[in-house]
Amino acid sequence: MDTFSTKYDYLIVGSGLFGATFAYQAHKAGKRCLVIDKRPHLGGNVYCEEMEGIHVHKYGAHIFHTSNKEVWKFVNSIVEFNRYTNCPVANYQGKLYNLPFNMNTFYQMWGVTTPDAALAKIEEQKAEALNSLHGREPQNLEEQALTLVGKDIYEKLIKGYTEKQWGRSCTELPAFIIRRLPVRLIFDNNYFNDKYQGIPIGGYNKLIEGLLKGVECKTGVDFFHSEFRDWRKYADKLVYTGPIDEFYDYRFGKLDWRTVSFETEVIDTPNYQGNAVVNYTEREIPFTRVIEHKHFEMFGQEVYDCPKTIISKEFSTEYKPGMEPYYPVNDERNNRLAEQYRGLAIQEKDVIFGGRLAEYKYYDMAPVIEQVLAHFNTKI
Ligand SMILES: Cc1cc2nc3c(=O)[nH]c(=O)nc-3n(C[C@H](O)[C@H](O)[C@H](O)COP(=O)(O)OP(=O)(O)OC[C@H]3O[C@@H](n4cnc5c(N)ncnc54)[C@H](O)[C@@H]3O)c2cc1C
């Protein structure tokens, strides 16, 4: 067993984007850091496993997107990003529709070729839904979605997918889950509205390697079951990016999570579905999406130069202890519990809590980096 006699400025628990960016900034400022992670690899949820020459997003497909120029410049200063643009496709009963809802979708749905004709169709179906409510507010997600986009889009592209995601019927889900359903009256399949998006050239591991260059790291070390639990012996400050309830030994109770499970297969063809992301929107098909990983980083002929492909089917799964905690559950109980834990956290003088697990908050990658940059007040 290694002995760590040196004293660090920071012991950083978790090598995901929060921990790794923090370590990068602290190291740059001349601070001594030790990063530990309980997983056998660095990078947290953005880690990719190489299979058949393809970077497989092991913890779910990750697409970097931001409108923050400083964040974009920062990540590109670590590793250059490619031109990947997320344009998911929906498969409903074997028929394909472009997402997000735009003129391509409306053409595929109704054969309409002009924005006016598409709008007229949507308005007609919205009016039908509103009439059937007889002046009352939508009571559930189904009624809400019908009043926002009408029955064709709801039934083919929203209903089954949402029911699989939540494991409940749309009539049992609260209306507030869907506040807005933007429709684009232009031919534009770009999923994100952000100014910048892409994937690190060479994969996310390159980004993590770049952030952690020169920083001492140890994998396979669980903070709570290691000598580092007594962290003041090793460092002046602790940066903690694990689950906040675990830090306080679940004293108020356990926080709930939602999770996703993956079935990954190697397929003996260079191009399986022609797109990185295909959503399966009918309820009868048990998975929600099929990710074909090579399309995040291989374009044109490169797709065919790599003879095999890797796909992952995604299943929305009810969380049980021991599974990966992915998404916080924002219901009353969990919000209250998280607030109680946050109340303890703000009293800690030498512990910095950061990232999605410690804050019990869903964050995209860019906001996580933005937070760390703000912490160090960086301008590059
Ligand atoms: C399925 C899925 C898809 C996503 N897709 C996107 C996307 O397309 N675009 C986007 O911008 N964002 C996406 N995100 C969000 C993105 O994953 C997060 O913003 C990012 O991972 C946050 O980094 P983090 O450091 O907070 O957490 P993590 O990456 O989870 O890192 C936390 C680390 O702490 C370690 N740890 C926890 N407890 C301990 C302990 N006791 N001891 C030692 N180590 C510990 C964990 O092993 C982990 O490595 C997605 C998230 C999920 C769940």
The ligand as an SDF file (V2000), in Angstrom:
LIG
                    3D

 53 58  0  0  0  0  0  0  0  0999 V2000
  -26.6460    9.4840  -18.8380 C   0  0  0  0  0  0  0  0  0  0  0  0
  -26.0760   10.8840  -18.8410 C   0  0  0  0  0  0  0  0  0  0  0  0
  -25.8810   11.5460  -20.0370 C   0  0  0  0  0  0  0  0  0  0  0  0
  -25.3490   12.8450  -20.0310 C   0  0  0  0  0  0  0  0  0  0  0  0
  -25.1770   13.4910  -21.2310 N   0  0  0  0  0  0  0  0  0  0  0  0
  -24.7000   14.7420  -21.2360 C   0  0  0  0  0  0  0  0  0  0  0  0
  -24.5320   15.4540  -22.4660 C   0  0  0  0  0  0  0  0  0  0  0  0
  -24.8320   14.9470  -23.5610 O   0  0  0  0  0  0  0  0  0  0  0  0
  -24.0390   16.7310  -22.4150 N   0  0  0  0  0  0  0  0  0  0  0  0
  -23.6920   17.3290  -21.2260 C   0  0  0  0  0  0  0  0  0  0  0  0
  -23.2350   18.4830  -21.2460 O   0  0  0  0  0  0  0  0  0  0  0  0
  -23.8160   16.6770  -20.0520 N   0  0  0  0  0  0  0  0  0  0  0  0
  -24.3090   15.4090  -20.0230 C   0  0  0  0  0  0  0  0  0  0  0  0
  -24.4390   14.7380  -18.8340 N   0  0  0  0  0  0  0  0  0  0  0  0
  -24.0140   15.4040  -17.5860 C   0  0  0  0  0  0  0  0  0  0  0  0
  -22.5270   15.1220  -17.2500 C   0  0  0  0  0  0  0  0  0  0  0  0
  -22.3220   13.7420  -17.1010 O   0  0  0  0  0  0  0  0  0  0  0  0
  -22.1630   15.8670  -15.9550 C   0  0  0  0  0  0  0  0  0  0  0  0
  -22.2950   17.2420  -16.1400 O   0  0  0  0  0  0  0  0  0  0  0  0
  -20.7470   15.5990  -15.4760 C   0  0  0  0  0  0  0  0  0  0  0  0
  -20.4750   14.2380  -15.4390 O   0  0  0  0  0  0  0  0  0  0  0  0
  -20.5690   16.1770  -14.0930 C   0  0  0  0  0  0  0  0  0  0  0  0
  -19.2930   15.8970  -13.5990 O   0  0  0  0  0  0  0  0  0  0  0  0
  -19.0850   15.6280  -12.0510 P   0  0  0  0  0  0  0  0  0  0  0  0
  -17.6190   15.7310  -11.8240 O   0  0  0  0  0  0  0  0  0  0  0  0
  -19.9870   16.4720  -11.2510 O   0  0  0  0  0  0  0  0  0  0  0  0
  -19.6360   14.1370  -11.8180 O   0  0  0  0  0  0  0  0  0  0  0  0
  -19.0920   12.7120  -12.2140 P   0  0  0  0  0  0  0  0  0  0  0  0
  -18.6370   12.6890  -13.6200 O   0  0  0  0  0  0  0  0  0  0  0  0
  -20.1320   11.7340  -11.8200 O   0  0  0  0  0  0  0  0  0  0  0  0
  -17.7960   12.5070  -11.2830 O   0  0  0  0  0  0  0  0  0  0  0  0
  -17.9100   12.2020   -9.9130 C   0  0  0  0  0  0  0  0  0  0  0  0
  -16.7960   11.2220   -9.5820 C   0  0  0  0  0  0  0  0  0  0  0  0
  -16.7260   11.0640   -8.1730 O   0  0  0  0  0  0  0  0  0  0  0  0
  -16.3780    9.7300   -7.9130 C   0  0  0  0  0  0  0  0  0  0  0  0
  -16.7560    9.3990   -6.5330 N   0  0  0  0  0  0  0  0  0  0  0  0
  -17.9870    9.4220   -5.9940 C   0  0  0  0  0  0  0  0  0  0  0  0
  -17.9370    9.0220   -4.7080 N   0  0  0  0  0  0  0  0  0  0  0  0
  -16.6440    8.7330   -4.4170 C   0  0  0  0  0  0  0  0  0  0  0  0
  -15.9580    8.2540   -3.2710 C   0  0  0  0  0  0  0  0  0  0  0  0
  -16.6050    7.9450   -2.1380 N   0  0  0  0  0  0  0  0  0  0  0  0
  -14.6270    8.0650   -3.3330 N   0  0  0  0  0  0  0  0  0  0  0  0
  -13.9370    8.3260   -4.4850 C   0  0  0  0  0  0  0  0  0  0  0  0
  -14.5360    8.7740   -5.6050 N   0  0  0  0  0  0  0  0  0  0  0  0
  -15.8790    8.9810   -5.5860 C   0  0  0  0  0  0  0  0  0  0  0  0
  -17.1560    8.9420   -8.9540 C   0  0  0  0  0  0  0  0  0  0  0  0
  -16.5880    7.6460   -9.1460 O   0  0  0  0  0  0  0  0  0  0  0  0
  -17.0170    9.8410  -10.1690 C   0  0  0  0  0  0  0  0  0  0  0  0
  -15.9220    9.4700  -10.9660 O   0  0  0  0  0  0  0  0  0  0  0  0
  -25.0080   13.4710  -18.8070 C   0  0  0  0  0  0  0  0  0  0  0  0
  -25.2130   12.7810  -17.6070 C   0  0  0  0  0  0  0  0  0  0  0  0
  -25.7560   11.5200  -17.6140 C   0  0  0  0  0  0  0  0  0  0  0  0
  -26.0070   10.8380  -16.3110 C   0  0  0  0  0  0  0  0  0  0  0  0
  1  2  1  0
  2  3  1  0
  2 52  2  0
  3  4  2  0
  4  5  1  0
  4 50  1  0
  5  6  2  0
  6  7  1  0
  6 13  1  0
  7  8  2  0
  7  9  1  0
  9 10  1  0
 10 11  2  0
 10 12  1  0
 12 13  2  0
 13 14  1  0
 14 15  1  0
 14 50  1  0
 15 16  1  0
 16 17  1  0
 16 18  1  0
 18 19  1  0
 18 20  1  0
 20 21  1  0
 20 22  1  0
 22 23  1  0
 23 24  1  0
 24 25  2  0
 24 26  1  0
 24 27  1  0
 27 28  1  0
 28 29  2  0
 28 30  1  0
 28 31  1  0
 31 32  1  0
 32 33  1  0
 33 34  1  0
 33 48  1  0
 34 35  1  0
 35 36  1  0
 35 46  1  0
 36 37  1  0
 36 45  1  0
 37 38  2  0
 38 39  1  0
 39 40  1  0
 39 45  2  0
 40 41  1  0
 40 42  2  0
 42 43  1  0
 43 44  2  0
 44 45  1  0
 46 47  1  0
 46 48  1  0
 48 49  1  0
 50 51  2  0
 51 52  1  0
 52 53  1  0
M  END
$$$$
